[in-house]
């Protein structure tokens, strides 16, 4: 069970009550749950250190040696040579995540899941449920602990307060900021603690002599507009502890993307085309599962010297067709890649997402060639739908195409916290 750290205020709760639940070292905790002999030992979940992999997450025992998420696996291996390494098991992580979200839904229907291991929940007291939010948060934390994993919870009157509070006392912490004490809680905290203030914004704020959230609140409008642009007022409000309501219909991503890092650089056109086809297929499948279509797709190439180039393509009509994606990105490949240049990473992103119902103006003079391509595209879409059915029933590995098999032989083995087929519980 966790420990309750009441940051400010008294137990008389008035107004909104929001919690942010963050699962502690989630992937590594699940691995320690499933392998009891690993408990208390440094566990790293991620790619192969010999194949340019990266750390997805690690246990707190490994963090004591300086290991961190997104760190190159080779560096993690040097820092903690006796660590236990585990490859990602996304099906198992999704199963445990769903159990945690169900626990939260038992307390309130106002759940906003933002990642596989993190979610907001509105537990504001009402005439129908006057129970103390602190008691509810403690009960949720205990039930998660009963699953065999742990979580840290922040409780406050807004999502911003809850998010910042959840990071104050990890692992197994419960940090409470009572109503009326938001400003006192936030004002002296460094700006890096606030979601949305990244490293670039931090540097620019520091150039203006701004290092705390309280200073953001009192900063001149012109300064915040210079740093945050149209989001200036939103960031000022966040630093005051004011933000949007918990949205149960929240869609966490404004884009869908996938990347492949290679254990060894590739330089042949055939290997690069196979990799582009693979990432396009993964993104397209994820779009179809979410019933979304993309209006813009972007190709990303990182060279052996770590230089990165991108090229965005706006589609004539929104699509979820990997064959269209692949054909389009291959057509612009020569603009950002010279034949023979070593490549260490290939990625693509789909943006301008929607349901694909926007009006599309057809050509008044459709050529025979255009109609033939249209029929071929429809046929390929049917193949994609059939492949989706097989994979949904028997797993992602049930169907493999040549491009995927060619690319799979040269992967680093790394995984992300939100894999391509992950979709938050609604």
Secondary structure, 3 states (H helix, E strand, C coil): CCEEEEEECCCCCCCCCEEEEEECCHHHHHHHHHCHHHCCCCEEEECCHHHCCEEEEECHHHHCCCCCCCCEHHHHHHHCCCCEEECCCHHHHHHHHHHHHHHHHHHCCCEEEEECCEEEEECCCCCCCCCCHHHHHHHHHHHHHHCCCCEEEEEECCHHHHHHHHCCCCCCEEEEECCCCHHHHHCCCEHHHCCCCCHHHHHHHHHCCCCEHHHHHHCCHHHHHHHHHHHHHHHHHHHHCCCCCCCCCCCCCCCEEEEEEEEEEECCHHHHHHHHHHHHHHHHHHHHHCCCEEEEEEEEEEECCCCEEEEEEEEEEEECCHHHHHHHHHHHHHHHCCCCCCEEEEEEEEEEEECCCCCCCCCCCCCHHHHHHHHHHHHHHHHHHHHHHHHHHHCHHHCCCHHHHHHHCCECCCCCCCCCCCCCCC
